[in-house]
């Protein structure tokens, strides 16, 4: 799934995958709905975290 993306996603990648805006992505990251690692001001988003998020919301 999402083979065209690297294992670590940028905010722009997450926006593109989920078809949402930047503020929505940051909201999901800050609430930890999409697991991430914070390094300074930068978010590191593993691709698997986005896949897990999509799986979780589609199961409900």
N, CA and C atoms as an extended XYZ file, in Angstrom:
180
Properties=species:S:1:pos:R:3:atomname:S:1:resname:S:1:resid:I:1 pbc="F F F"
N         0.841       -1.179        0.000 N   UNK     1
C         0.000        0.000        0.000 CA  UNK     1
C         0.887        1.243        0.000 C   UNK     1
N         0.575        2.175       -0.850 N   UNK     2
C         1.319        3.434       -0.957 CA  UNK     2
C         2.800        3.200       -1.263 C   UNK     2
N         3.080        2.308       -2.202 N   UNK     3
C         4.460        1.954       -2.543 CA  UNK     3
C         5.237        3.123       -3.135 C   UNK     3
N         4.539        4.122       -3.648 N   UNK     4
C         5.230        5.267       -4.243 CA  UNK     4
C         5.797        6.223       -3.195 C   UNK     4
N         5.456        5.994       -1.920 N   UNK     5
C         5.939        6.856       -0.838 CA  UNK     5
C         7.067        6.175       -0.065 C   UNK     5
N         7.959        6.999        0.486 N   UNK     6
C         9.026        6.484        1.345 CA  UNK     6
C         8.429        5.981        2.659 C   UNK     6
N         9.250        5.314        3.452 N   UNK     7
C         8.797        4.786        4.749 CA  UNK     7
C         8.529        5.901        5.760 C   UNK     7
N         9.185        7.038        5.590 N   UNK     8
C         8.942        8.217        6.427 CA  UNK     8
C         8.252        9.257        5.552 C   UNK     8
N         7.109        9.734        6.013 N   UNK     9
C         6.301       10.654        5.217 CA  UNK     9
C         6.472       12.094        5.681 C   UNK     9
N         6.370       12.989        4.726 N   UNK    10
C         6.328       14.413        5.047 CA  UNK    10
C         4.875       14.800        5.325 C   UNK    10
N         4.694       15.982        5.854 N   UNK    11
C         3.344       16.506        6.082 CA  UNK    11
C         2.588       16.562        4.755 C   UNK    11
N         3.275       16.967        3.710 N   UNK    12
C         2.652       17.057        2.388 CA  UNK    12
C         2.222       15.678        1.886 C   UNK    12
N         3.024       14.643        2.154 N   UNK    13
C         2.648       13.283        1.774 CA  UNK    13
C         1.370       12.858        2.485 C   UNK    13
N         1.293       13.124        3.773 N   UNK    14
C         0.101       12.759        4.549 CA  UNK    14
C        -1.113       13.517        4.021 C   UNK    14
N        -0.933       14.780        3.696 N   UNK    15
C        -2.019       15.576        3.124 CA  UNK    15
C        -2.530       14.932        1.842 C   UNK    15
N        -1.611       14.509        1.004 N   UNK    16
C        -1.961       13.913       -0.287 CA  UNK    16
C        -2.654       12.559       -0.105 C   UNK    16
N        -2.124       11.739        0.771 N   UNK    17
C        -2.690       10.407        0.997 CA  UNK    17
C        -4.113       10.494        1.533 C   UNK    17
N        -4.318       11.374        2.528 N   UNK    18
C        -5.621       11.472        3.191 CA  UNK    18
C        -6.568       12.483        2.543 C   UNK    18
N        -6.065       13.258        1.595 N   UNK    19
C        -6.868       14.293        0.925 CA  UNK    19
C        -7.432       15.286        1.933 C   UNK    19
N        -6.550       15.759        2.809 N   UNK    20
C        -6.949       16.753        3.806 CA  UNK    20
C        -5.919       17.881        3.808 C   UNK    20
N        -6.237       18.949        4.488 N   UNK    21
C        -5.361       20.113        4.547 CA  UNK    21
C        -4.297       19.991        5.627 C   UNK    21
N        -3.389       20.936        5.590 N   UNK    22
C        -2.253       20.951        6.517 CA  UNK    22
C        -2.707       21.057        7.972 C   UNK    22
N        -3.668       21.932        8.247 N   UNK    23
C        -4.142       22.082        9.626 CA  UNK    23
C        -4.754       20.787       10.150 C   UNK    23
N        -5.460       20.075        9.305 N   UNK    24
C        -6.049       18.800        9.718 CA  UNK    24
C        -4.976       17.767       10.011 C   UNK    24
N        -3.928       17.738        9.206 N   UNK    25
C        -2.822       16.808        9.453 CA  UNK    25
C        -2.176       17.119       10.793 C   UNK    25
N        -1.873       18.386       11.034 N   UNK    26
C        -1.254       18.761       12.307 CA  UNK    26
C        -2.160       18.413       13.488 C   UNK    26
N        -3.450       18.571       13.331 N   UNK    27
C        -4.391       18.216       14.387 CA  UNK    27
C        -4.335       16.716       14.691 C   UNK    27
N        -4.292       15.888       13.643 N   UNK    28
C        -4.193       14.438       13.828 CA  UNK    28
C        -2.877       14.044       14.493 C   UNK    28
N        -1.809       14.739       14.142 N   UNK    29
C        -0.508       14.435       14.728 CA  UNK    29
C        -0.452       14.872       16.189 C   UNK    29
N        -0.950       16.074       16.478 N   UNK    30
C        -0.908       16.587       17.845 CA  UNK    30
C        -1.772       15.760       18.785 C   UNK    30
N        -2.889       15.239       18.289 N   UNK    31
C        -3.763       14.403       19.120 CA  UNK    31
C        -3.296       12.954       19.156 C   UNK    31
N        -2.239       12.661       18.425 N   UNK    32
C        -1.640       11.323       18.342 CA  UNK    32
C        -2.579       10.298       17.719 C   UNK    32
N        -3.552       10.756       16.933 N   UNK    33
C        -4.396        9.829       16.185 CA  UNK    33
C        -3.575        9.148       15.102 C   UNK    33
N        -2.585        9.861       14.586 N   UNK    34
C        -1.571        9.264       13.712 CA  UNK    34
C        -0.284        9.320       14.506 C   UNK    34
N         0.245        8.149       14.824 N   UNK    35
C         1.457        8.097       15.636 CA  UNK    35
C         2.608        8.759       14.901 C   UNK    35
N         3.421        9.459       15.658 N   UNK    36
C         4.518       10.212       15.074 CA  UNK    36
C         5.610       10.399       16.102 C   UNK    36
N         6.737       10.869       15.642 N   UNK    37
C         7.854       11.193       16.517 CA  UNK    37
C         8.144       12.664       16.309 C   UNK    37
N         8.294       13.379       17.391 N   UNK    38
C         8.570       14.810       17.305 CA  UNK    38
C        10.054       15.023       17.570 C   UNK    38
N        10.729       15.640       16.629 N   UNK    39
C        12.148       15.978       16.773 CA  UNK    39
C        12.249       17.488       16.622 C   UNK    39
N        12.409       18.156       17.756 N   UNK    40
C        12.389       19.614       17.724 CA  UNK    40
C        11.024       20.087       17.272 C   UNK    40
N        10.997       20.863       16.220 N   UNK    41
C         9.731       21.352       15.668 CA  UNK    41
C         9.205       20.458       14.547 C   UNK    41
N         9.972       19.444       14.207 N   UNK    42
C         9.643       18.612       13.053 CA  UNK    42
C         8.927       17.329       13.469 C   UNK    42
N         7.953       16.920       12.658 N   UNK    43
C         7.256       15.663       12.868 CA  UNK    43
C         7.836       14.609       11.927 C   UNK    43
N         8.081       13.435       12.474 N   UNK    44
C         8.479       12.290       11.663 CA  UNK    44
C         7.301       11.335       11.673 C   UNK    44
N         6.770       11.035       10.496 N   UNK    45
C         5.565       10.229       10.388 CA  UNK    45
C         5.886        8.943        9.631 C   UNK    45
N         5.911        7.810       10.328 N   UNK    46
C         6.115        6.539        9.632 CA  UNK    46
C         4.902        6.215        8.751 C   UNK    46
N         5.163        5.699        7.572 N   UNK    47
C         4.077        5.350        6.648 CA  UNK    47
C         3.112        4.361        7.303 C   UNK    47
N         3.636        3.428        8.086 N   UNK    48
C         2.786        2.435        8.736 CA  UNK    48
C         1.778        3.082        9.683 C   UNK    48
N         2.124        4.210       10.287 N   UNK    49
C         1.200        4.921       11.170 CA  UNK    49
C        -0.014        5.427       10.402 C   UNK    49
N         0.209        5.906        9.200 N   UNK    50
C        -0.903        6.388        8.370 CA  UNK    50
C        -1.750        5.203        7.916 C   UNK    50
N        -1.114        4.108        7.550 N   UNK    51
C        -1.859        2.906        7.155 CA  UNK    51
C        -2.706        2.404        8.320 C   UNK    51
N        -2.127        2.387        9.525 N   UNK    52
C        -2.880        1.961       10.710 CA  UNK    52
C        -4.082        2.889       10.966 C   UNK    52
N        -3.878        4.184       10.788 N   UNK    53
C        -4.956        5.148       10.976 CA  UNK    53
C        -6.093        4.883        9.987 C   UNK    53
N        -5.747        4.670        8.725 N   UNK    54
C        -6.751        4.414        7.692 CA  UNK    54
C        -7.505        3.117        8.011 C   UNK    54
N        -6.779        2.100        8.408 N   UNK    55
C        -7.402        0.816        8.754 CA  UNK    55
C        -8.357        0.976        9.917 C   UNK    55
N        -7.946        1.721       10.933 N   UNK    56
C        -8.786        1.921       12.120 CA  UNK    56
C       -10.076        2.657       11.794 C   UNK    56
N        -9.995        3.684       10.965 N   UNK    57
C       -11.212        4.467       10.688 CA  UNK    57
C       -12.129        3.737        9.715 C   UNK    57
N       -11.589        2.850        8.886 N   UNK    58
C       -12.444        2.122        7.949 CA  UNK    58
C       -13.110        0.916        8.601 C   UNK    58
N       -12.579        0.462        9.731 N   UNK    59
C       -13.189       -0.659       10.446 CA  UNK    59
C       -14.398       -0.237       11.233 C   UNK    59
N       -14.507        1.049       11.552 N   UNK    60
C       -15.656        1.528       12.360 CA  UNK    60
C       -16.855        1.803       11.528 C   UNK    60
